[in-house]
Amino acid sequence: MRRFLIGLVLGASSSGITWAVTHDRGWTAVVGLVVLVLVWVGELILDDLL
C-alpha cells in the first residue's frame, strides 16, 4: 500500500509538472503512468540490478 501511495503522489506531481510545461494531455498521461509504473516495479528492477 505504501508503494502505491508513493507512486500515486510522484505520478501526479510529474504529470502536473509536465502539464505546466507542455499543456499536452497525451504527454501528461504518458509521463504520469510511466512514473507510477516505475515506482511499482522499481523494487523488482533494483533487486535484479544489485
C-alpha positions in Angstrom: 0.0 0.0 0.0 2.9 2.3 0.8 4.4 1.9 -2.7 1.1 2.6 -4.3 0.7 5.9 -2.4 4.2 7.0 -3.2 3.7 6.1 -6.9 0.4 7.9 -6.9 1.9 11.1 -5.5 5.0 11.0 -7.7 3.0 10.2 -10.8 0.5 13.1 -10.1 3.3 15.6 -9.4 5.2 14.6 -12.5 2.0 14.9 -14.5 1.5 18.4 -13.0 5.0 19.5 -14.0 4.5 18.0 -17.5 1.2 19.8 -17.9 2.7 23.1 -16.7 5.5 22.8 -19.3 3.8 21.3 -22.4 0.0 21.7 -21.9 -0.4 18.4 -23.8 -2.8 15.8 -22.5 -1.0 12.9 -24.2 2.4 13.7 -22.7 0.9 14.4 -19.3 -0.8 11.0 -19.2 2.2 9.1 -20.5 4.7 10.7 -18.0 2.3 10.2 -15.1 1.7 6.5 -15.9 5.4 5.8 -16.6 6.4 7.3 -13.2 3.6 5.3 -11.5 4.7 2.0 -13.1 8.4 2.6 -12.4 7.7 3.2 -8.7 5.6 -0.1 -8.6 8.2 -2.2 -10.4 11.3 -0.3 -9.4 11.9 -2.5 -6.4 12.0 -5.6 -8.7 14.3 -3.8 -11.2 16.7 -2.7 -8.5 16.8 -6.1 -6.9 17.9 -7.6 -10.3 20.5 -4.9 -10.9 22.1 -5.0 -7.5 
